[in-house]
Amino acid sequence: MRGHIRQRTKGSWSIVIDVGRDSSTGKRRQQWYTVKGTKKDAEKALRDRLHEVETGNYVKPTRLTLGDWLKEWLEGYVEANCSPRTKSSYEMIVRRHIVPDLGATQLGQLEPRQLQAFYSRQRTKRRADGKGQLSARTVRYCHSLLSEALGHAVKMGLLTRNVALATDPPRIEYKPMATLAQEDIERFLAAAGETPYYPFFYTLLYTGMRRGEALALRWKNVDLGLPSLSVLACLSVVETAYKLNETYVIKEPKTAHSRRQIALPPSLALVLRAHKEEREAQQAALGGRLSGDDFVFAHVDGTPLDPSTVSHAFSNLMRKMGRTGIRLHDLRHTHATLMLKAGVHPKVVSERLGHSSIRITLDTYSHVLPGIQEAAAQRFDDFLTCRGVEAEDVSKMLAGEREVNVGVRGFEPPTT
């Protein structure tokens, strides 16, 4: 591959490189670049471009902007590979945060320092509701989206590298996990019993299922004899679309490990059995019958419950109890926290939650570990005591060991 340099004006140079022949016409193809600076700067730029061509990393410059690419990425890759809810979330981040700031930047001209400055500006930006500034979590979400979109552009041959990987998004501030205390459980269930969502809330608390997993649960996946249930699907909705035409999607669980079987406590089995009898009576009154394909938690007409409705109902319960700041998803955290405190092995908790590894469980619920360590140490001591090893015996053993050690250190061989 060959190329040459031409001076345009003082301090301005044109680089011309051959990029092969057109496969359809057979004609030579040339690409022109403008470089500002000295001749040495132009020569270096020429060497870099020729190296890219020779190594197969050359990407033809395009006037495609970041905003144009993000739109194409959303309508192509995201539409085909992500849930409607994820796509809606991505569209909101792109429309509200990224495009107004970086949308006009040419895709090939985007640099790490531009993204780093963008993150800094976002941290000082006002939230849409006017209540303070954007959180580090939101800015980090922008970074993750850009990294994924630019990585896809590299795969498509539009970029030679993902510049987002060379940046450092802000760290997320640690916030203590909000859970229901053990003494609040009875009061919560009593309050939930006055709502039509009692079986749903009870199931989330006693299984640690995600909201979407519980809403997609069908009777054929519930075995009240064992008792157990199988998590095989997840319900996903875009709230605006659901409000307009009740559009929802039943999709695969979040990860392969999310497909799991969960053993049910006897009390939950009783609650679900009573709930099933009530649903059967409702269907019989309408002239129908409950089938295995029917949703466990549904309206009278069989459609699944509205995710936002059950979340708002839970928030109202927490408000009445004086426990603001606890979300419906925190019932999942409450389940895991109480199981760990009860001495259940973290591996079992990890499997019930559908985590891909036990490390995720330990990292997420590390705040519980100090108490578990203390309880484990006490149980070990109690175990030895039950085996007849009293504390006094241990002290004597340690004292005897010290005497032996002193005797050994004090021994002197005879002189010859």
For each residue, the residues with C-beta under 8 A, 3 or more apart:
1: 17 18 19 20 50 53 54
2: 17 18 50
3: 15 16 17 18 46 49 50
4: 15 16 46
5: 13 14 15 16 39 42 43 46
6: 13 14 16
7: 12 13 14 39
8: 12 13 14 34
9: 12
10:
11: 36 37 38
12: 7 8 9 34 35 36
13: 5 6 7 8 34 35 36 37 39 41 42
14: 5 6 7 8 32 33 34 35
15: 3 4 5 32 33 34 35 42 45 46 49
16: 3 4 5 6 30 31 32 33
17: 1 2 3 30 31 33 46 49 50 53
18: 1 2 3 28 29 30
19: 1 29 30 31 53 58 60
20: 1 28 29 53
21: 26 27 28 29
22: 25 26 27 28 29
23:
24:
25: 22
26: 21 22
27: 21 22
28: 18 20 21 22
29: 18 19 20 21 22
30: 16 17 18 19
31: 16 17 19 49 60 61
32: 14 15 16
33: 14 15 16 17 45 49 61
34: 8 12 13 14 15
35: 12 13 14 15 41 42 45
36: 11 12 13 41
37: 11 13 40 41 42
38: 11 41 42
39: 5 7 13 42 43
40: 37 43 44
41: 13 35 36 37 38 44 45
42: 5 13 15 35 37 38 39 45 46
43: 5 39 40 46 47
44: 40 41 47 48
45: 15 33 35 41 42 48 49
46: 3 4 5 15 17 42 43 49 50
47: 43 44 50 51
48: 44 45 51 52
49: 3 15 17 31 33 45 46 52 53 58
50: 1 2 3 17 46 47 53 54
51: 47 48 54 55
52: 48 49 55 57 58 59 160
53: 1 17 19 20 49 50 56 58
54: 1 50 51
55: 51 52
56: 53
57: 52 160
58: 19 49 52 53 160
59: 52 108 157 158 159 160
60: 19 31
61: 31 33 108
62: 106 107 108 158
63: 106
64: 68 69 106 107 108 158
65: 68 69 103 104 105 106 107
66: 69 70 98 99 102 103 104 105 106 107 110
67: 70 71 98 99 102 103 104
68: 64 65 71 72 107
69: 64 65 66 72 73 107 149 153 158
70: 66 67 73 74 94 98 99 103 149
71: 67 68 74 75 94
72: 68 69 75 76
73: 69 70 76 77 78 149 152 153
74: 70 71 77 78 79 87 90 91 94
75: 71 72 78 79
76: 72 73 79 80
77: 73 74 80 81 152
78: 73 74 75 81 82 86 87 90
79: 74 75 76 82 87
80: 76 77
81: 77 78
82: 78 79 86 87 90
83: 86 87 236 249 251
84: 87 88 236 237 238 241 247 249
85: 88 89 236 237 238
86: 78 82 83 89 90 236
87: 74 78 79 82 83 84 90 91 238
88: 84 85 91 92 238 240
89: 85 86 92 93
90: 74 78 82 86 87 93 94 145
91: 74 87 88 94 95
92: 88 89 95 96
93: 89 90 96 97 98 141 142 145
94: 70 71 74 90 91 97 98 99 145
95: 91 92 99
96: 92 93 100 128
97: 93 94 100 101 122 125 134 138 142
98: 66 67 70 93 94 101 102 103 142 145 146
99: 66 67 70 94 95 102 103
100: 96 97 103
101: 97 98 118 121 122
102: 66 67 98 99 105 110 114 115 118
103: 65 66 67 70 98 99 100
104: 65 66 67
105: 65 66 102 109 110 114
106: 62 63 64 65 66 109 110
107: 62 64 65 66 68 69 110 153 158 159
108: 59 61 62 64 158 159
109: 105 106
110: 66 102 105 106 107 114 115 150 163
111: 114 115 163
112: 115 116 163 164 166 167
113: 116 117
114: 102 105 110 111 117 118
115: 102 110 111 112 118 119 143 146 163 164 167
116: 112 113 119 120 167 168
117: 113 114 120 121
118: 101 102 114 115 121 122 142
119: 115 116 122 123 139 142 143 167 169 170
120: 116 117 123 124
121: 101 117 118 124 125
122: 97 101 118 119 125 134 138 139 142
123: 119 120 133 134 136 139 170
124: 120 121 133
125: 97 121 122 133 134
126: 130 132 133 134
127: 130 131 132 133 134
128: 96
129:
130: 126 127
131: 127
132: 126 127
133: 123 124 125 126 127
134: 97 122 123 125 126 127 138 139
135: 138 139 172 173
136: 123 139 140 169 170 171 172 173
137: 140 141 172
138: 97 122 134 135 141 142
139: 119 122 123 134 135 136 142 143 169 170
140: 136 137 143 144 169 170 172
141: 93 137 138 144 145
142: 93 97 98 118 119 122 138 139 145 146 169
143: 115 119 139 140 146 147 164 167 169
144: 140 141 147 148 169
145: 90 93 94 98 141 142 148 149
146: 98 115 142 143 149 150 164
147: 143 144 150 151 162 164 165
148: 144 145 151 152
149: 69 70 73 145 146 152 153
150: 110 146 147 153 154 159 162 163 164
151: 147 148 154 155 162 164
152: 73 77 148 149 155 156
153: 69 73 107 149 150 156 158 159 162
154: 150 151 157 158 159 160 161 162
155: 151 152
156: 152 153
157: 59 154
158: 59 62 64 69 107 108 153 154
159: 59 107 108 150 153 154 162 163
160: 52 57 58 59 154
161: 154 165
162: 147 150 151 153 154 159 165
163: 110 111 112 115 150 159 166 167
164: 112 115 143 146 147 150 151 167
165: 147 161 162
166: 112 163
167: 112 115 116 119 143 163 164
168: 116
169: 119 136 139 140 142 143 144
170: 119 123 136 139 140
171: 136
172: 135 136 137 140
173: 135 136
174:
175:
176: 367
177: 330 333 337 364 365 367
178: 325 326 327 330 333
179: 326 330 333 334 337
180: 184 185 188 205 323 326 330 331 334
181: 184 185
182: 185 338 341
183: 186 187
184: 180 181 187 188 321 323
185: 180 181 182 188 189 205 334
186: 183 189 190
187: 183 184 190 191 321
188: 180 184 185 191 192 201 205 317 321
189: 185 186 192 193 198 201 202 205
190: 186 187 193 194
191: 187 188 194 195 317 320 321
192: 188 189 195 197 198 201 202 317
193: 189 190 198
194: 190 191 198
195: 191 192 198 201 313 317
196:
197: 192 200 201 297 305 310 313 314
198: 189 192 193 194 195 201 202 271
199: 202 203 271 272 274 275 296 297
200: 197 203 204 214 297 305 310
201: 188 189 192 195 197 198 204 205 314 317 331
202: 189 192 198 199 205 206 268 271
203: 199 200 206 207 209 214 268 271 272 296 297
204: 200 201 207 208 209 211 214 328 331 332 335
205: 180 185 188 189 201 202 331 334 335
206: 202 203 264 265 267 268 335
207: 203 204 214 229 262 264 268 335 352
208: 204 262 331 332 335 336 339 349 352 353
209: 203 204 213 214 217 231 262 332
210: 213 214 234 254 329 332 354
211: 204 214 215 307 310 311 328 329
212: 215 216 234 235 236 307
213: 209 210 216 217 231 233 234 235 253 258 354
214: 200 203 204 207 209 210 211 217 296 297
215: 211 212 235 295 297 304 305 307 310
216: 212 213 233 234 235 250 295 304
217: 209 213 214 221 222 229 231 233 295 296 297
218: 221 222 233 292 293 294 295 296
219: 222 276 290 291 292 293 294 295 296
220: 292 293
221: 217 218 229 230 231 232
222: 217 218 219 229 230 272 296
223: 226 227 228 229
224: 227 264 269 272 273 276
225:
226: 223 263 264
227: 223 224 263 264 266 268 269 272
228: 223 261 262 263 264
229: 207 217 221 222 223 261 262 264
230: 221 222 259 260 261 262
231: 209 213 217 221 253 258 259 260 261 262 354
232: 221 253 259
233: 213 216 217 218 250 251 252 253
234: 210 212 213 216 250 251 252 253 254 258
235: 212 213 215 216 248 249 250 304 307
236: 83 84 85 86 212 248 249 250 251
237: 84 85 241 242 247 248 249 306 307
238: 84 85 87 88 241 242 247
239: 242 243 307 308
240: 88 243 244
241: 84 237 238 244 245 247
242: 237 238 239 245 246 247 248 306 307 308
243: 239 240
244: 240 241 247
245: 241 242
246: 242 303
247: 84 237 238 241 242 244
248: 235 236 237 242 304
249: 83 84 235 236 237
250: 216 233 234 235 236
251: 83 233 234 236
252: 233 234 259
253: 213 231 232 233 234 256 258 259 354
254: 210 234 258 354
255: 258 354 356
256: 253 259 356
257: 260 354 355 356
258: 213 231 234 253 254 255 354
259: 230 231 232 252 253 256 354
260: 230 231 257 351 352 354
261: 228 229 230 231
262: 207 208 209 228 229 230 231 352
263: 226 227 228
264: 206 207 224 226 227 228 229 268 269 272
265: 206 268 269
266: 227 269 270
267: 206 270 271
268: 202 203 206 207 227 264 265 271 272
269: 224 227 264 265 266 272 273
270: 266 267 273 274
271: 198 199 202 203 267 268 274 275
272: 199 203 222 224 227 264 268 269 275 276 296
273: 224 269 270 276 277
274: 199 270 271 277 278
275: 199 271 272 278 279 296
276: 219 224 272 273 279 280 290 296
277: 273 274 280 281
278: 274 275 281 282
279: 275 276 282 283 290 294 298
280: 276 277 283 284 289 290
281: 277 278 284 285
282: 278 279 285 286 300
283: 279 280 286 288 289 290
284: 280 281 287 288 289
285: 281 282
286: 282 283 300
287: 284
288: 283 284
289: 280 283 284
290: 219 276 279 280 283 294
291: 219 294
292: 218 219 220
293: 218 219 220
294: 218 219 279 290 291 298 302
295: 215 216 217 218 219 298 302 303 304
296: 199 203 214 217 218 219 222 272 275 276
297: 197 199 200 203 214 215 217 304 305
298: 279 294 295 301 302 303 304 305
299: 302 303 304 305
300: 282 286
301: 298
302: 294 295 298 299
303: 246 295 298 299
304: 215 216 235 248 295 297 298 299
305: 197 200 215 297 298 299 309 310
306: 237 242 309 310
307: 211 212 215 235 237 239 242 310 311
308: 239 242 311 312
309: 305 306 312 313
310: 197 200 211 215 305 306 307 313 314 328
311: 211 307 308 314 315 327 328
312: 308 309 315 316
313: 195 197 309 310 316 317
314: 197 201 310 311 317 318 327 328 331
315: 311 312 318 319 327 328
316: 312 313 319 320
317: 188 191 192 195 201 313 314 320 321
318: 314 315 321 323 324 325 326
319: 315 316 322 323 324
320: 191 316 317
321: 184 187 188 191 317 318
322: 319
323: 180 184 318 319 326
324: 318 319
325: 178 318
326: 178 179 180 318 323 330
327: 178 311 314 315 330
328: 204 211 310 311 314 315 331
329: 210 211 332 333
330: 177 178 179 180 326 327 333 334
331: 180 201 204 205 208 314 328 334 335
332: 204 208 209 210 329 335 336 353
333: 177 178 179 329 330 336 337 364 365
334: 179 180 185 205 330 331 337 338
335: 204 205 206 207 208 331 332 338 339 352 353
336: 208 332 333 339 340 349 352 353 361 364 365
337: 177 179 333 334 340 341 365 368
338: 182 334 335 341 342
339: 208 335 336 342 344 348 349 352
340: 336 337 343 344 346 349 365 368 369 372
341: 182 337 338 368 371 372 375
342: 338 339
343: 340 372 375 379
344: 339 340 348 349
345: 348 349
346: 340 349 350 358 361 362 365
347: 350 351 358
348: 339 344 345 351 352
349: 208 336 339 340 344 345 346 352 353 361 365
350: 346 347 353 355 357 358 360 361
351: 260 347 348 354 355
352: 207 208 260 262 335 336 339 348 349
353: 208 332 335 336 349 350 361
354: 210 213 231 253 254 255 257 258 259 260 351
355: 257 350 351 358 360 361 364
356: 255 256 257 360
357: 350 360 361
358: 346 347 350 355 361 362
359: 362 363
360: 350 355 356 357 363 364
361: 336 346 349 350 353 355 357 358 364 365
362: 346 358 359 365 366 369
363: 359 360 366
364: 177 333 336 355 360 361
365: 177 333 336 337 340 346 349 361 362 368 369
366: 362 363 369
367: 176 177 370
368: 337 340 341 365 371 372
369: 340 362 365 366 372 373
370: 367 373 374
371: 341 368 374 375
372: 340 341 343 368 369 375 376
373: 369 370 376 377
374: 370 371 377 378
375: 341 343 371 372 378 379
376: 372 373 379 380
377: 373 374 380 381
378: 374 375 381 382
379: 343 375 376 382 383
380: 376 377 383 384
381: 377 378 384 385
382: 378 379 385 386
383: 379 380 386 387
384: 380 381 387 389 394
385: 381 382 388 389 390 391
386: 382 383
387: 383 384
388: 385
389: 384 385 393 394
390: 385 393 394
391: 385 394 395
392: 395 396
393: 389 390 396 397
394: 384 389 390 391 397 398
395: 391 392 398 399
396: 392 393 399 400
397: 393 394 400 401
398: 394 395 401 402
399: 395 396 402 403
400: 396 397 403 404
401: 397 398 404 405
402: 398 399 405 406
403: 399 400 406 407
404: 400 401 407 408
405: 401 402 408 409
406: 402 403 409 410
407: 403 404 410 411
408: 404 405 411
409: 405 406
410: 406 407
411: 407 408
412:
413:
414:
415:
416:
